[in-house]
Amino acid sequence: MPIERTPATEHPNPPVGWEIERDEEGSIIMDPDQVHIEVVSWRKVRYNTAGVDGRVDRIATLAGKKKTPLSDMFLSWHELADIKMLELKHPAFKDEREARMILEVNPRWKFVHHYEGRFGVTPFIELSAVNGDNQNNANDRYLTTAGKLPIRSVMIGPTPLGDEVIDATKEFLELNGYPDVDVSRSTIPFRS
């Protein structure tokens, strides 16, 4: 489940247009600060990319249509036309046997963190396991504090670094409460 990055209930720096939408009677249609989380549970990544071009065309068509708050709420982006693009990966990586969990969080300001890397600023959501004390409202769909994930092994992807990356990863895990995790390296060659 996603972990809230702030306990605030309203956007700390709302942009222009960030406001509650009401109907003619004054009833709230859409509150941009209302927590709404959609979770697609763990799914195995598909490495067969046949037919992807057609799916991309359908996504482009759907993305070109006018969006409304109600359509956004009832037609979640990952459900549109049963397109599961986020579950696809190039066949060269099939040995990874990756699984992914797909989450849509609203409002983003309450959950999304950012880090600066060599490819620019990257958004991410911190996830954690439920430990019984850290669940919160919104149908218990998000957590207030991190619990310990059941990490059993770590596979380090292609890297130009030597075996020191294994030692550094083991040390990192040990210092964070995971002393007995199996750490290995991918055999996929690194290309810069």
TORGUDO-439265 format. One record per residue (C-alpha): residue number from 1; residue in one letter; x, y, z. Coordinates in nm, 4 decimals, padded with zeros to 6 digits. Each point is the difference from the previous one (the first is absolute). Example, Ala and Ser with C-alpha at 12.3 -4.5 7.8 and 13.67 -1.06 7.14 Angstrom:
2
+-----+------+----------+----------+----------+
: seq : type :       px :       py :       pz :
+-----+------+----------+----------+----------+
:   1 :    A :  01.2300 : -00.4500 :  00.7800 :
:   2 :    S :  00.1370 :  00.3440 : -00.0660 :
+-----+------+----------+----------+----------+
***
This chain:
192
+-----+------+----------+----------+----------+
: seq : type :       px :       py :       pz :
+-----+------+----------+----------+----------+
:   1 :    M :  00.0000 :  00.0000 :  00.0000 :
:   2 :    P :  00.1151 :  00.3585 : -00.0582 :
:   3 :    I :  00.1287 :  00.2007 :  00.2969 :
:   4 :    E : -00.1152 :  00.3588 :  00.0409 :
:   5 :    R :  00.2867 :  00.2484 : -00.0210 :
:   6 :    T : -00.1942 :  00.2604 :  00.1974 :
:   7 :    P : -00.2949 : -00.0159 :  00.2413 :
:   8 :    A : -00.1361 :  00.3281 : -00.1439 :
:   9 :    T : -00.3570 : -00.0081 : -00.1296 :
:  10 :    E :  00.0275 :  00.2944 : -00.2406 :
:  11 :    H :  00.2512 :  00.0784 : -00.2749 :
:  12 :    P :  00.2812 :  00.2039 :  00.1621 :
:  13 :    N :  00.0581 :  00.2137 : -00.3133 :
:  14 :    P : -00.3072 : -00.0369 : -00.2215 :
:  15 :    P :  00.0513 :  00.0935 : -00.3651 :
:  16 :    V : -00.2464 :  00.2167 : -00.1915 :
:  17 :    G : -00.3301 : -00.1812 : -00.0400 :
:  18 :    W :  00.0538 : -00.2345 :  00.2972 :
:  19 :    E : -00.3431 :  00.0323 :  00.1547 :
:  20 :    I : -00.3077 : -00.1961 :  00.0971 :
:  21 :    E : -00.2497 : -00.0374 : -00.2847 :
:  22 :    R : -00.3664 :  00.0351 :  00.0932 :
:  23 :    D : -00.3277 : -00.0531 : -00.1831 :
:  24 :    E : -00.2826 :  00.2554 : -00.0244 :
:  25 :    E : -00.1307 : -00.0939 :  00.3474 :
:  26 :    G :  00.3429 :  00.0429 :  00.1568 :
:  27 :    S :  00.0688 : -00.3715 :  00.0488 :
:  28 :    I :  00.3594 : -00.1087 : -00.0471 :
:  29 :    I :  00.0614 : -00.1735 : -00.3332 :
:  30 :    M :  00.3768 : -00.0277 :  00.0320 :
:  31 :    D :  00.2374 :  00.0852 :  00.2837 :
:  32 :    P :  00.3591 : -00.0028 : -00.1347 :
:  33 :    D :  00.1323 : -00.0659 :  00.3523 :
:  34 :    Q : -00.2213 : -00.3040 :  00.0618 :
:  35 :    V :  00.2047 : -00.3183 :  00.0310 :
:  36 :    H : -00.0748 : -00.2532 : -00.2718 :
:  37 :    I :  00.2297 : -00.2958 : -00.0626 :
:  38 :    E : -00.0288 : -00.2677 : -00.2672 :
:  39 :    V :  00.2208 : -00.3057 :  00.0339 :
:  40 :    V :  00.0572 : -00.2725 : -00.2568 :
:  41 :    S :  00.1524 : -00.2828 :  00.1991 :
:  42 :    W :  00.3270 : -00.1717 : -00.0881 :
:  43 :    R :  00.0065 : -00.1276 : -00.3567 :
:  44 :    K :  00.2721 : -00.1741 : -00.1930 :
:  45 :    V :  00.1625 :  00.2105 : -00.2702 :
:  46 :    R : -00.0747 : -00.1144 : -00.3543 :
:  47 :    Y :  00.3010 : -00.0258 : -00.2282 :
:  48 :    N : -00.1980 : -00.0685 : -00.3174 :
:  49 :    T : -00.0404 :  00.3412 : -00.1634 :
:  50 :    A : -00.1975 : -00.1139 : -00.3073 :
:  51 :    G : -00.2863 :  00.2395 : -00.0736 :
:  52 :    V :  00.1470 :  00.2867 :  00.2022 :
:  53 :    D : -00.0160 :  00.2492 : -00.2886 :
:  54 :    G : -00.3775 : -00.0379 : -00.0250 :
:  55 :    R : -00.0387 :  00.0505 :  00.3729 :
:  56 :    V :  00.2144 :  00.3124 : -00.0094 :
:  57 :    D : -00.2258 :  00.1388 : -00.2755 :
:  58 :    R : -00.3098 : -00.0685 :  00.2144 :
:  59 :    I :  00.1613 :  00.1722 :  00.2998 :
:  60 :    A :  00.0817 :  00.3043 : -00.2156 :
:  61 :    T : -00.3632 :  00.0178 : -00.1162 :
:  62 :    L : -00.1320 : -00.0240 :  00.3559 :
:  63 :    A :  00.2522 :  00.2544 :  00.1261 :
:  64 :    G : -00.1230 :  00.2482 : -00.2609 :
:  65 :    K : -00.3552 : -00.0002 :  00.1391 :
:  66 :    K : -00.1154 :  00.2739 :  00.2373 :
:  67 :    K :  00.0414 : -00.1002 :  00.3631 :
:  68 :    T : -00.2463 :  00.0795 :  00.2765 :
:  69 :    P :  00.0305 : -00.0573 :  00.3761 :
:  70 :    L : -00.2744 : -00.2633 : -00.0132 :
:  71 :    S :  00.1536 : -00.1902 : -00.2914 :
:  72 :    D :  00.3358 :  00.0046 :  00.1797 :
:  73 :    M : -00.1616 : -00.1458 :  00.3107 :
:  74 :    F : -00.2017 : -00.2751 : -00.1700 :
:  75 :    L :  00.2325 : -00.0825 : -00.2908 :
:  76 :    S :  00.3324 : -00.0594 :  00.1671 :
:  77 :    W :  00.2958 :  00.0481 : -00.2350 :
:  78 :    H :  00.1236 : -00.3586 :  00.0419 :
:  79 :    E : -00.3425 : -00.1479 : -00.0812 :
:  80 :    L : -00.0753 :  00.1916 : -00.3214 :
:  81 :    A : -00.0654 : -00.2423 : -00.2896 :
:  82 :    D :  00.1615 : -00.2747 :  00.2074 :
:  83 :    I :  00.3418 :  00.1336 : -00.0998 :
:  84 :    K :  00.2713 : -00.1305 :  00.2275 :
:  85 :    M :  00.3004 :  00.1753 : -00.1466 :
:  86 :    L :  00.1727 :  00.0300 :  00.3359 :
:  87 :    E :  00.0229 : -00.3776 :  00.0190 :
:  88 :    L :  00.2097 : -00.0252 : -00.3184 :
:  89 :    K :  00.3771 : -00.0206 : -00.0196 :
:  90 :    H :  00.2467 : -00.0789 : -00.2770 :
:  91 :    P :  00.0524 : -00.3759 : -00.0484 :
:  92 :    A :  00.3769 :  00.0389 :  00.0662 :
:  93 :    F : -00.0843 :  00.0339 :  00.3712 :
:  94 :    K : -00.2143 : -00.3151 :  00.0333 :
:  95 :    D :  00.2499 : -00.1639 :  00.2371 :
:  96 :    E : -00.0827 :  00.2657 :  00.2599 :
:  97 :    R : -00.3476 : -00.1542 :  00.0506 :
:  98 :    E : -00.1138 :  00.3404 :  00.1251 :
:  99 :    A : -00.3308 :  00.0720 :  00.1693 :
: 100 :    R : -00.1503 :  00.3459 :  00.0277 :
: 101 :    M : -00.2659 :  00.1656 :  00.2076 :
: 102 :    I : -00.1766 :  00.2934 : -00.1622 :
: 103 :    L : -00.1375 :  00.2795 :  00.2174 :
: 104 :    E : -00.1887 :  00.3179 : -00.0729 :
: 105 :    V :  00.0027 :  00.2450 :  00.2906 :
: 106 :    N : -00.2001 :  00.3172 :  00.0431 :
: 107 :    P :  00.0893 :  00.2587 :  00.1048 :
: 108 :    R :  00.3542 : -00.0466 : -00.1290 :
: 109 :    W :  00.1418 :  00.2630 :  00.2381 :
: 110 :    K : -00.0907 : -00.2203 :  00.2972 :
: 111 :    F :  00.1907 : -00.3090 : -00.1239 :
: 112 :    V :  00.2526 :  00.0766 : -00.2759 :
: 113 :    H :  00.3659 :  00.0611 :  00.0865 :
: 114 :    H :  00.2682 :  00.1094 : -00.2486 :
: 115 :    Y :  00.3690 : -00.0677 : -00.0343 :
: 116 :    E :  00.2557 :  00.1458 : -00.2347 :
: 117 :    G :  00.1999 : -00.2503 : -00.2002 :
: 118 :    R :  00.2030 : -00.0118 : -00.3153 :
: 119 :    F : -00.3202 : -00.0027 : -00.2089 :
: 120 :    G : -00.1491 :  00.3059 :  00.1738 :
: 121 :    V : -00.2691 :  00.0232 :  00.2660 :
: 122 :    T : -00.1829 : -00.3275 :  00.0567 :
: 123 :    P : -00.3263 : -00.0363 :  00.1940 :
: 124 :    F : -00.0514 : -00.3042 :  00.2218 :
: 125 :    I : -00.2439 : -00.1330 :  00.2576 :
: 126 :    E :  00.1306 : -00.1599 :  00.3174 :
: 127 :    L : -00.1651 : -00.3374 :  00.0668 :
: 128 :    S : -00.0093 : -00.2126 :  00.3108 :
: 129 :    A : -00.1526 : -00.3063 :  00.1550 :
: 130 :    V : -00.2850 :  00.0270 :  00.2485 :
: 131 :    N :  00.1086 : -00.0583 :  00.3592 :
: 132 :    G : -00.3369 :  00.0445 :  00.1707 :
: 133 :    D :  00.0669 :  00.3466 :  00.1424 :
: 134 :    N :  00.0762 :  00.1986 : -00.3128 :
: 135 :    Q : -00.3225 : -00.0191 : -00.2013 :
: 136 :    N : -00.2138 :  00.3078 : -00.0464 :
: 137 :    N : -00.3375 :  00.0967 : -00.1429 :
: 138 :    A : -00.1046 :  00.0128 : -00.3666 :
: 139 :    N : -00.1130 : -00.3609 :  00.0360 :
: 140 :    D :  00.3371 : -00.0859 :  00.1549 :
: 141 :    R :  00.1647 :  00.0550 : -00.3376 :
: 142 :    Y :  00.3069 :  00.1868 :  00.1236 :
: 143 :    L :  00.2430 : -00.0055 :  00.2886 :
: 144 :    T :  00.1241 :  00.2672 :  00.2366 :
: 145 :    T :  00.3382 : -00.1580 :  00.0786 :
: 146 :    A :  00.2257 : -00.2567 : -00.1618 :
: 147 :    G :  00.0008 : -00.3617 :  00.1088 :
: 148 :    K :  00.2649 : -00.2556 : -00.0862 :
: 149 :    L : -00.0252 : -00.1653 : -00.3419 :
: 150 :    P :  00.0705 : -00.3751 : -00.0250 :
: 151 :    I :  00.3164 :  00.0306 : -00.2128 :
: 152 :    R :  00.1442 : -00.3461 : -00.0690 :
: 153 :    S :  00.2444 :  00.0771 : -00.2808 :
: 154 :    V :  00.1344 :  00.2849 : -00.2126 :
: 155 :    M :  00.1118 : -00.0298 : -00.3630 :
: 156 :    I :  00.2235 :  00.2895 : -00.1081 :
: 157 :    G : -00.0583 :  00.1012 : -00.3610 :
: 158 :    P :  00.2648 :  00.0648 : -00.2652 :
: 159 :    T :  00.2694 :  00.2334 :  00.1328 :
: 160 :    P :  00.3538 :  00.1028 : -00.0959 :
: 161 :    L :  00.1026 : -00.0498 :  00.3643 :
: 162 :    G :  00.1766 : -00.3103 :  00.1268 :
: 163 :    D : -00.0862 : -00.2236 :  00.2932 :
: 164 :    E :  00.0274 :  00.2975 :  00.2367 :
: 165 :    V : -00.3639 :  00.0739 : -00.0916 :
: 166 :    I : -00.0987 : -00.3324 :  00.1622 :
: 167 :    D :  00.1906 :  00.0828 :  00.3185 :
: 168 :    A : -00.1479 :  00.3505 :  00.0149 :
: 169 :    T : -00.3526 : -00.1346 : -00.0503 :
: 170 :    K :  00.0466 : -00.2657 :  00.2705 :
: 171 :    E :  00.1292 :  00.2666 :  00.2390 :
: 172 :    F : -00.2938 :  00.2297 : -00.0809 :
: 173 :    L : -00.2489 : -00.2807 :  00.0633 :
: 174 :    E :  00.1720 : -00.1071 :  00.3231 :
: 175 :    L : -00.0015 :  00.3570 :  00.1384 :
: 176 :    N : -00.3721 :  00.0251 : -00.0791 :
: 177 :    G : -00.1028 : -00.3178 :  00.1812 :
: 178 :    Y :  00.0488 : -00.2628 : -00.2717 :
: 179 :    P :  00.3164 : -00.1916 :  00.0978 :
: 180 :    D : -00.0688 : -00.3271 : -00.1845 :
: 181 :    V : -00.1153 :  00.1061 : -00.3475 :
: 182 :    D :  00.1493 : -00.1815 : -00.3003 :
: 183 :    V :  00.1591 :  00.2562 : -00.2384 :
: 184 :    S :  00.1083 : -00.0904 : -00.3543 :
: 185 :    R :  00.0746 :  00.1691 : -00.3335 :
: 186 :    S : -00.1752 : -00.0252 : -00.3330 :
: 187 :    T :  00.1900 : -00.1718 : -00.2781 :
: 188 :    I : -00.1372 :  00.2490 : -00.2550 :
: 189 :    P :  00.2980 :  00.2014 : -00.1294 :
: 190 :    F :  00.0163 :  00.3728 :  00.0720 :
: 191 :    R :  00.0117 :  00.2302 : -00.3018 :
: 192 :    S :  00.0574 :  00.3728 :  00.0366 :
+-----+------+----------+----------+----------+
***
